């Protein structure tokens, strides 16, 4: 009897081992384990760099970061009529001290419970197609407005505002101030409307005269004269494109020979001639020149299996916004070519539970964001979660849960393979990374993003990178994460009960990877990047959970103290970090739009309070 039990136990054990081995073998077949072991970049190299040694890669397979940015390629065409607005140069910095275009603290306006005030000092705007001024969600009659109290039409590309006053009016000083009209009166059904997601028909790829299928932005171009005069070389010639120096081009086969399958490089035509492939610009890689450096140097385990899609995915970027309006403009301009829909959630409560004005809604209605309005779906959170005041993390999580559930429920035409990306307002992904996800098949999920870290401005660069799990397909979000964006950011996928069923249904093995690396950034995280008045607002609005809550200390709210923190790069606890030297000309220093509008964003690109003695 005992022998029989032992045999049954042994057979069950062997069967379990066989099943586990088969599943593991399937995973090994999907992920090139030998290649990953032979390329210890993410682990060993990171350790060597951190400990002070230098890693030098030799050979044609080691493609360093080129000083030329992928952004130097010709811009992709935009099919919207409003593209001329997006190219216009912004005014004076626009963010009136708080980082709010046209919205400032102090003066006439709306008073929040935190003792802060938001004011718009301009004239009324004409009604927009999405507005219903004569209606409001409460059913009130339209209010009479004085001309100076109404919203002013704004040039969408010039959302400039005045600098904030040095002293912020608080408390009783506001009692006699005249109020601006409540944006809720003009909200109508803006927060309940659905959005039809359409296919992006931009011509991202082109067919060269040599027959290659190439990513337009990542491919070198040559004139007909250069093409016909080139013998024995590989030149991609795109009809109608500009003239460039042929001596600057290098054949892709030579640049990337180790990482490419020889069969993928050429294939025989009927007449025996070789079909040449694309010639990549600096910063782009792969047989189609569509893999940016941040992906080429990532830990993506399936780089050999990447193929361009016939129909691009749609990319949805979800964010919660408080008063990060300068960074919001930067996000919209950086990602306008890659993102198909921005879900922007705003609440009339701070993360601490106090009432706050709907500043983003006001700007949305007065035309500030008309250049990107067709890609914005407004999500309005009109309540504060129970228990959020006692435990601030409840409020913090609920913001993203509501954003995802409410936002995606109002989007029609979604496909399971569309891409969902959720960020904090101070996290800006690079356009090239999201374009890759949009245009290629073969990458795994979920994915994180390595972002360049900085404090108070891009001039205080912090060591390393911020790696945040930020996205996956809509299908995985729905089936594994229950359609909840905060679970995507904070829960390991293998702890979710639905992940195994999702693998079986799709036939894909889930493998988390990161766009970029600690040395090849795929975005920017600019923490506390405001003028002093904006930092003050962030202090008093912070949730009651991320302790110590510096906004509770009066001395930490002093504007002169905050200016000194910006000057020195210090923290509220009195500590002073060490920062690596930076140069505004270095690669990935800041988003391209900021550098193109340097004067407007100077306060974030250069230390506004630095002294000669600090250098």
N, C-alpha and C positions, 0 to 999 in steps of 0.2 A: 504493500500500500504506500509505504514511504517512497519506494523507488518510483512508483507511478506519479506521485506528486512532484518529485524532483524532475522527472522527465517533462511533465506538463509545464512546470516553471521554466525549465531550460528551453523548451520549444517556444514559449511565449517571449522569453528574453531574446532568443535568436531572431524571432519574427520582428520584434520591435527594433532590433539593431538593423535588420535588412531594410525595413521601412525608412528608418532614419537615414541610412546610407543612401538610399535611392533619392530621397528628398535633398540631401546634401549634395549628391552628385548633380542633381538638376541645378542647384544653385551654383555649383562650380562651373557647370557648362555655361551658365548665363553670365557669370562674372569671371573674367580671365584672371584666375588666381595667380598663375605663374608670372604674368605680367605685373600684377600688383606687388608680388613679393620681390620682383627684380627691379622695381621702381619705388624705393622706400622714401620717396619725396615727402609725403605728408608727415611722417613720423621722425625718421632719422635726421633728415635734412633740417627740419624745424628745430630739433634738439641741438644740432651743431650750430645753427645760426644763433640760437638763444644763448648758448654758452660762449659765444664770442669768436668762434671759428668762421672761416669763409669757405663756402662751397663753390667749387668751380666745375661746371659741366663742360665737357669737351666733346667734339664731334658734331656732325651735321644734325644729329637728332636733338641737340640741346638748343632750343630756340629762346634766346633771352628776350626780355622785354625790350621792344624797340623804343627809342626815344620818340619816334613818331607815333602819335596816338591813332587808333582806329577811327577817331572822330574826324581825321583829316580827309577821309574819303568823302566823295560827293554825297550830299544829303539825299535820303530817300524821298521820292515824290510824295506829296500829301494831296489827297483827293478832295480835301475840304475847301470851301470857298473862303474860309477865314484864315488861310495860311498867311496872307499878307499881314494880318493883324499880329500873328504870332511872331513875325520877324521884326516888328517895329522895336525900336530901342526904347527902353524904359526911362522914366524921368529921373528924379533925384533920389533914388534910394528907396523910395516908396513905402517905406514901411514905417513911417512915422515913429520912430523910436521903439515901438512895441513889436515891430515886425508885422504891422497890420496896415495894408494899403488903404489909406483914407480913414482908418479907425485909430483913435488915440485915447490915451488915458488922460483924464482931466478935462475941465471945461464942461460945456453943456452936453447933456446926454443922459444915458441910462445908468442907474446906480445899481451895482450888485451888492449882495449882502456882505461881501468881503470888503466893502468900502471902496471899491474901484469903480471907475466910470468909463464908458466907451462913448465916443462922440463922433459924429459925422457932421462936418461943417459945410457941406456943399448943397447944391441945388437939386431939385427933383429930377428924376429920370423919366423918360417916356415909358409906357408899359411895354413889357416884353411878351413874346408869344406864350411863354409859360406862366405868366402872371395872371391873376384875376383880382385886380385891386378892389373891385367892388364886393368881393367875397372874403370871408375868413372862416377858419375852422370853428369859431365860437358862435357864428351866426350874428355877430354884432353889425351895426350899421357902420359904413365907412366913417372914419374920423376926419374932422377938419384939420388941415395941416397948414401951418404958416409956410411961406415959401422957403425961408431960411432953415426950416426944420425938416425939409423933405430931402430925399436922396438925389444926388447929382449924377447925371449920366457921365460915365467915365470911358476914356479910351482904354480898351482892354489891355493894350500893351503898355499903358502908362499908369499903373495903379499906385501912383505916388501919393504920399501924404506928408504932412508936416512933421518935424521932429517933436518928440514929446517934451512937455515942459519939465524943467528940472525938479519941480515939486509937484507931487501928485495930490490932488484934492481927495480927501477921504471923509467919511462919516458925515457930520452935521453940515460941513461946508457945501454939501450937495443939495440940501433940502430946498433951496430956493431956485435951483437950476431947472430950466425947462427941459422936458423930456422929448426925446426923439420918438417918432411913431414906432410902436412895437412891430418887429418884423413878422411876428405871428399873425398880425392883422392882414398881411399881404401873402401869407403862406399858401392859402388856398389848398389845393390838393397836390402841391408839389412833392410832399413827403409820402404820397401814396401812389403816385403814377408809376406805371410799368415802363420798362425799357426793352425794346426789341433789339437783340444783339444780331448784327449783320456780319457777313464775311468781309474780311479786309481784302480788297481787290488791288492793293498796291503791287506793282511789278517788282518784287524783291529779287527775283532771279532773271538772268538774261541768257540767251543762247549766243555764244560767240560764233564768229565766222569759221573758226576751226571746228565747230561742232560741240564745244564744251558747254555744260550747263553750270553757270557760275552765279554766286551771290554778288549782286551789283555793287554793294558798298565795299566788299572786301577784295574785289578783283582789280588788278591793274588793267589799264587800257593802252592801246597802241594805235597809231595812225596806220592807214593802209600802206603808206610808204615803208614804215618801220616793219610792218607785218610781212610784206613781200620781200623785203631785203634781208630778213632774218633767215639764215639757213642753218639747219641742224639744231636750232634752239626751240624753245617752247614759248610761244607768245600768244596771249589771248587778245583777240582784237574785237572790241565791241563797236558795232556800227554807230556812228554819230557821236561818240564820246570824245572828250578833249584830248589834247596832245600832251604827252609826258616824255621825259627823258628815258629812252629805252635802256640806257646804261644802269639805271637804278633798279631794274627788274632782275629777279633771280628765278630760275625755274623751280616750280613747286616740288618736282621730283627730287631735286638736290637738297632743298631746304628740309623736307620732311620724309626722306626716304625710310628711316627706321620705323616710323609710326604708320606707314601706309602699306596696305596689301598690294603687291606688285600687279595683281590682276585688276585692281581698282584704278591703277594709274593710267593704263592704256588698254584699249581693246581693238582688235583687228577689224578693219573695214573689209568690205567685199573685194576691194582692189589691192588689199595687202598693206595699205597705209595705216599708220598709227593715228589714233584719235587723241589729240593733245588735250590736256586738262587745263584748269584755270591757273593763272599766275597771281599769287596773293600779294596784296599790299602788306606793309609792315603792320603787325598786330592781328593778322587774320591767318587762319590755318585750315588744313583739310583739303580734300580733293575738290571741294566746291567753294573754298575760300569763305566759308560761312561760320567757322568756329573761331570765336575771339580768343585772345590770349588768356583771358580769365577762365575760360573753359578748358583750353588746351593744357594749362598748368593746374587744373583742378584734379580732384581724386575721383572723377567720374569713371566708373569701371567699364563702361561700354563705348569707349571712344571709337573703336573700330567699326561699330555698327550704326553710326549716325548717317541718316539719309534725309534729304530735303523732302518736305511734304508737298503734295500737290495743292492742298488747301491749307493755308495757315491756321493755326489755332487762334482762338480769341483769348486775350490776356485780360484778366480782371484784377485790378489793384485796389485793395480795401484799406482804408485808413480812418482813424479817429482824429479829429482836429480840435484843438483848443484855441491857441492864438499863434500858431506857427505859420503865419501867412507868407512870410518871405520864403521860407523853405517850401511852402506849398506851390508858389509860383515856379520855383526851381524844379520841383518834382514834375509839374505839368509840362514844362518845356523839355526837360530831360527825357521824359517817357512818352511824349505825345505820339511818336511814330511806332512805339512798341505796344502800348496799352490801348485796348479797345474800350474799356469802361473803368472809370474811377468810382468806387463806392465811398462816399465821404459822409461820415457820421458825426453829427454835432448834437450836443445835449444842452439844455438850459440849466443844467446843474454842473458844478465843478466836480472833480474826483473826490473832493472833501464833503460834498453834499450841499454846498451853498448855491443859491441862485446865481446865474450868470447870464449876460446878454448873448443873443445868437449873432455873433459878429460875422461868422462865415455866411450865414443866410443873408444878412444885410448886404454883404459884398456880392453875393451871387445874384441878388435881385437888382442891384444898382448897375450891373453890367461889367463889374471888374473882371469876371472870368468868362466873358463872352467868347474869347478866343478858343476856349476848351469846353464851353458849356454843353455842346452836343455829346460830350463823353462823360459827363458828371451825373450821377444818380444820388440825389440828396436823401440821406437817412436821418430822421429826426427822433431822438430819444427824449421823450417828454416826462420821464419819471426817474427816480433814483432807487436803486435796488434795496430791498429790505436787508438790513444788517450791514450795509455798505459803510455807514458812518463809524460803526464800531470796528469793523475789519475792512480796511481799505482795499485789500486784495479782492474782496467780493465785488466791489465797484469796478476795479480795474479789469477783472475778468469779464464782468457782465457787459462792459462797453463793447468788447470784441465779439462776444456771443451774440448780442443784439444786432450789431453791425452785419455780421455774416448771415444770420437767419433772416432778418428783415430785408437786407439788400438783395440777396440771391433769390428770395421768394418773389421779387418784383422784376426779375430778369427773365424774359422769354427768349427761346431759341438757343438755350445753353446746350452744349454737347459734353459728353463725359470726358472727352480728351482736351477740353479747354483748360487753360491754366489759371489757377487762383493764387494770388500773392497778397499776403497781408503784412503790413508794416506799421511801425509807429510813425508819427508825423516827422520825427527827426531822423528817420532811416530812409535814404534815397538809393534805390538800386540803380546800377548803371544800365543805360539803354541797351548796350551790346549783349549783356547777359539775358535780358528778357526777350530780345529779338531772336537769340539762339533757341530759347525754349519755344518760341512761337513758330519757328520755321522748320525745326528738325524733329524727326522721330529717332528713337533709340536711346534716349536718356531715361534714367530710372527716377524713382520718387520715394519719399519726399525729398526736397532739396533745401539746403540752407544757403545763406549768402555771407561771404566774408566781406566785411565793410571796414573801411579806414575809420579809425576812431579819433575824435578830436573833442576838445572841451572849450566852451565859450566862443569858439571860432575855429576856422581851419588852421589858424596859425599855431594853436596848441595841439599838435599831433601826439597821440598817445602810442605807446609801443604795442606791437601786435595788431590783431584785428578783432572785430566783434563778429562772431559767427552765430547767426540766428536762423533757426528753421523757419522758413518764410513761405513756402509754397508747395503745391502739388497739383494734380489734375482735379477738375471738378468732381470726377467720378470717385476718386479716392477721398476727397473731402466729404462727400456725401455718404459713402459706404463704410469708411473706416473711422472718420472723425465725427460722424453724426452731423455733418454740416456746421461744425462749430470751429471758428477760426482760432479761439484760444487753445483748444485741444491740439490743433496743428502746431502751434508755437511752443507748447509746454509739455506735451505728452509724447513719449516714445511710441512710434507706430506699432511696435510689436507688443505693447501692453494693451492695445485696443482689441476688443473681442472680435471685431469684424475683419481684421487684417488678413487672416488665413483664407476666409471665404472670398475676399477680394482678389487675392492671388490666384485662387482656383478658377474664379469666374473670368478673369482677364488673361490668365496664362503668363502673367508677369511676376517675377520675383521682386519684392520690394527691397531696395537697397538705398539707404540714405546717402546722399553725397552733398558736396558744397560747391557752389559756383564761386570760383576764385580760390585763393589760398592766403595764408598769412603774409605772403610777399607779392601777391597779385590780387589787388583789391577788385571787388565786383560791385562796389557801392560806397556810400559815405554814411557814417553815423556822427552827427554833430550834436553833442549833448549840451543843453543849456545855452544854445546859440541864439542869444537875443541881445538887445541893448539892455542896460541896467534895469529899465522900467519893465521890460519883458521878463527878466529874471525875477523881479519882485512879484509879478503876477503869477509866475509859475510856483514860487514859494508858497504863496497864500492859497493857491488852488490845489496843492498836492494832496494826494490821498492820505488817509489816516492808517497807514500800514507800512510804508517804507521808512522805517525809523533809522536815525532820529529825523523827525519832521522839522527841518530847519526853519520853516515859516512860522513856527511857534515861538521863535526867539526874536525879540525886538531888534537886537543889535545886528542880526543876520539880515534883516530887511532894510537896513540903512543903505541908501543908494551909494554913498561914498565908500562904504565897506564893499559893496558889490563891484564897484569900479576897480577897487584895488585887487579884488580876486581876479578880474579879467586881466588886469595889468600883469600880475605875477603868475597866473595859472594855478593859484592855490585853491584849496577846498574849504568848505564851511567849518570843518573840524580843526582848522589851523595848519593842516599838513600841506606840504609843497612837493609836488611830483617832479620827477626829472623827465624832460621831454627831448626827443631827438631833434636835431636841427632840421629845418624845413625850408623849402624854396618854392615860391608860388609858381615857378616854371616846371616843377617836377611833375612826373606823370601821376594822374589821379589825385592831384592836390585838392581839387574842388570840381564840382560839376561844370561842364562847359558853359552853360548859360550864365553862371555867376562870373566866370572869367571874361566872357564877352561883354558883360555889363558891370565892369569892375568898379566904377564909381558908385553905382547903386549899392553894391554889396561890399564896399571897402571895409566896413566895420566888422565883417566876418572874415575877410581875407587878410587883413592886416590888423595888428593889435592897436586899437585906437588910443590906448592909454600908456603905451610903452614909452620909456624915457631912454635917453642916450646912455645913461648909466646902467640900464638893464641889459644892454647888449653884451 
